[in-house]
Amino acid sequence: MRIVRYAVDGVCHYGEMEAGDVRVARFEGDPFTGLSPTGKIDEVGDVVVLAPLDRPRVFGFAYNYASHIDETDREVPEVPVCFMKPSTAVIGPDDAIVYPADGELIHFEGELVVVIGKEARRVKPSEAHEYILGYTCGNDVSDRIVQRKESAFGTLLIGKGQDTFAPLGPVIETELDPSNLSLTTRVNGSVTQSASTADLLLDVPGIVSYLSRYLTLLPGDAIMTGTPAGVGPIRPGDEVEVEIEGIGVLRNPVVAEGV
């Protein structure tokens, strides 16, 4: 099922994106407490597609592809490197990434995102799939100058967590094997990242197991799994696309703050 969250006349709904991405079958409820069909069909051209999750906790994994570690001239970390983005960083498809007025070097990072479906604590890797609702596309937008200064002192918040720095969407695909999906990022139509999730150092089951060993994962949590090589700068006027096999394309323009 391709779950989409959208608005009609300012009212939010969940639905199932039908083949061709031109119609949505509207549901009552939400994916975490239960969905039931209403019989109502909405045309995609008449709705506003929203971020697939409403104010989620967003977890991130850094340095989880060897290719990205190589391009940053680092060594493989001894333990997974995790961070969080505030829910206010989340935006949806076609929403604008805001380039901060004092920004100097803002980067895109295309990523596969895991959506947790039910509360998870101390989950074994072999059981992780039971706690996953599905998968979506994400862009771990990063302020590199701030990130470098913060990380020198062991923290990572402003560099990763500014408003609009966590685009998610366009749908949550619930029937997907995450082990070998193609991931492509484009800036203004030019391919900048091309990789497979098979190259993740810590795979999806391992990611869910690792996080749940130390903290409780909740329904609606989003986990960015890491980015491959090819990250680079974006500027106002650019358009960034993150495409993942079986999910779709997450597309966002970049605008200057205050515009």
C-alpha positions in Angstrom: 0.0 0.0 0.0 1.2 3.5 -0.8 -0.1 5.6 2.0 -0.4 9.3 1.3 -1.2 12.1 3.7 -3.0 15.1 2.1 -5.3 18.0 2.6 -8.6 18.9 0.9 -10.0 22.4 1.7 -7.6 22.6 4.6 -8.7 19.3 6.1 -6.1 16.5 6.5 -6.8 12.9 5.4 -4.9 9.7 4.9 -5.4 7.7 1.7 -4.0 5.1 -0.6 -2.3 6.5 -3.8 -3.7 4.5 -6.7 -1.8 3.3 -9.7 -0.7 6.2 -11.9 -0.6 8.6 -9.0 -3.7 10.5 -10.2 -6.3 9.4 -7.7 -6.4 8.8 -3.9 -8.8 6.5 -2.1 -9.6 8.3 1.1 -9.5 6.6 4.5 -10.8 7.4 7.9 -8.3 7.1 10.8 -4.6 6.9 10.6 -2.0 4.3 9.8 -1.1 3.8 13.5 -4.5 3.2 15.0 -6.2 1.8 12.0 -7.5 2.9 8.5 -10.9 2.2 7.0 -12.0 3.1 3.5 -14.6 5.8 3.1 -15.5 5.1 -0.5 -14.4 8.6 -1.4 -12.0 9.1 -4.3 -10.0 12.4 -4.5 -8.1 13.5 -7.6 -4.5 14.3 -6.9 -4.8 17.6 -8.8 -7.4 18.7 -6.3 -5.4 18.0 -3.2 -2.3 19.2 -1.4 0.1 16.3 -0.7 1.6 16.8 2.8 4.6 15.3 4.6 3.5 11.6 5.2 3.9 12.1 9.0 2.6 14.8 11.3 5.3 16.3 13.5 7.3 13.1 13.9 10.4 12.4 15.9 13.2 12.2 13.3 16.3 10.1 13.9 19.3 10.2 11.7 22.3 7.9 11.1 25.6 9.5 9.9 28.4 7.7 8.1 26.3 4.6 7.3 27.6 4.2 3.7 31.3 3.4 3.1 31.3 5.6 0.0 30.2 8.7 2.0 32.8 7.9 4.7 35.4 7.9 2.0 34.4 11.2 0.5 34.5 12.8 3.9 37.9 11.4 4.6 36.8 9.7 7.8 37.1 6.2 9.3 34.3 3.8 9.9 32.9 4.7 13.3 33.2 2.3 16.2 29.5 2.7 17.0 26.7 4.0 14.9 26.6 7.8 14.9 23.0 8.9 15.6 21.3 12.3 15.9 17.9 13.8 15.9 16.0 16.5 14.0 13.1 18.4 15.6 9.7 17.9 14.2 9.7 21.5 13.0 12.3 20.6 10.4 9.9 18.3 8.6 8.3 19.5 5.3 6.5 17.6 2.5 6.7 17.2 -1.2 7.0 20.4 -3.2 7.5 22.4 0.0 10.4 24.8 -0.1 13.8 24.1 1.6 14.6 27.5 3.1 18.2 28.6 2.6 19.1 30.5 5.8 20.0 34.1 5.5 23.4 33.4 7.3 23.9 30.1 5.5 27.2 29.6 3.7 27.3 25.9 2.7 24.0 24.0 2.7 24.1 20.4 1.5 21.5 17.8 0.3 21.6 14.2 1.5 19.2 11.7 -0.2 18.2 8.9 2.1 15.8 6.0 2.7 13.6 6.6 5.7 12.1 4.0 7.9 8.6 4.7 9.4 7.9 2.9 12.7 4.4 1.5 13.0 4.2 0.4 16.6 6.1 0.9 19.9 9.4 -0.9 19.8 11.9 -1.6 22.6 14.8 -4.1 22.6 13.8 -5.5 19.2 16.0 -8.2 17.6 17.1 -7.6 14.0 15.1 -10.7 13.0 11.9 -9.1 14.4 12.4 -5.5 13.2 10.0 -5.9 10.2 7.2 -6.4 12.7 7.6 -2.9 14.0 8.0 -1.1 10.6 5.0 0.5 8.9 6.9 1.2 5.7 9.4 3.4 3.9 9.6 6.9 2.4 12.2 9.2 0.8 14.1 11.8 2.8 16.5 14.6 2.4 18.9 15.2 5.4 19.5 18.9 4.6 22.6 20.0 6.5 24.4 23.3 7.2 28.0 22.1 6.9 29.6 25.1 8.5 27.5 24.9 11.6 27.7 21.1 11.6 31.5 21.1 11.7 31.6 23.6 14.5 29.0 21.8 16.5 30.5 18.3 16.0 33.9 19.5 17.2 32.2 19.7 20.6 30.2 16.5 20.4 26.8 17.9 19.4 24.7 18.1 16.3 21.5 20.1 16.4 21.5 23.4 14.5 23.6 22.0 11.6 20.9 19.3 11.0 17.8 20.6 12.6 16.9 24.0 11.1 13.3 24.6 9.9 12.7 22.8 6.5 15.8 20.6 6.9 13.9 17.3 6.9 11.9 16.9 3.7 9.9 13.6 3.7 7.6 11.9 1.1 5.8 11.6 -1.1 4.2 8.3 0.2 4.8 5.6 2.8 5.2 2.3 0.9 4.3 -0.5 3.2 5.2 -3.5 1.0 8.8 -3.1 0.2 12.0 -5.0 0.8 14.6 -2.3 1.9 17.7 -4.5 1.4 18.5 -3.6 -2.2 16.7 -0.4 -3.5 18.2 2.0 -5.9 18.5 5.6 -4.5 19.1 8.5 -6.9 19.4 12.2 -6.0 19.2 14.9 -8.6 19.8 18.7 -8.5 18.2 20.6 -11.3 17.8 17.4 -13.2 21.5 16.3 -12.9 22.2 13.1 -11.1 24.4 13.7 -8.0 23.9 10.5 -6.0 23.3 7.0 -7.4 23.6 4.0 -5.0 21.8 1.0 -3.5 20.6 0.4 0.0 22.5 -2.9 -0.2 25.5 -0.7 0.6 24.3 0.4 4.0 26.9 -0.5 6.7 24.1 -1.0 9.3 21.1 -2.4 7.5 17.5 -1.5 8.3 16.9 -4.4 10.7 20.1 -3.5 12.5 19.2 0.2 12.6 15.8 -0.5 14.3 17.4 -3.0 16.7 20.2 -0.6 17.6 18.0 2.3 18.4 15.4 0.3 20.3 18.1 -1.2 22.5 18.6 2.2 24.1 15.3 4.0 23.7 11.7 3.3 22.9 10.6 3.9 19.3 7.1 5.2 18.9 4.5 4.9 16.1 5.2 7.6 13.6 8.9 7.9 14.3 11.0 8.4 11.2 14.5 7.1 10.9 16.9 8.5 8.2 19.2 5.6 7.4 22.2 7.5 6.0 23.4 8.9 2.7 25.8 7.6 0.1 28.6 9.4 -1.7 27.7 12.4 -3.9 26.4 14.9 -1.4 26.9 18.5 -2.4 25.7 22.1 -2.1 22.3 23.6 -2.9 21.4 27.2 -3.5 18.3 29.3 -3.8 16.7 28.6 -7.2 17.7 24.9 -7.2 15.3 21.9 -7.2 16.3 18.7 -5.4 14.8 15.3 -6.2 15.3 12.2 -4.1 14.0 9.1 -5.9 13.9 5.6 -4.3 12.9 2.5 -6.2 9.4 1.4 -5.2 8.5 4.6 -3.4 8.7 7.5 -5.8 10.2 11.0 -6.1 10.5 13.6 -3.3 10.9 16.9 -5.0 11.6 20.3 -3.2 12.6 23.7 -4.4 15.2 25.8 -2.6 14.4 29.4 -1.7 16.2 32.1 0.1 15.0 33.0 3.6 12.6 35.9 3.6 11.5 35.3 0.0 
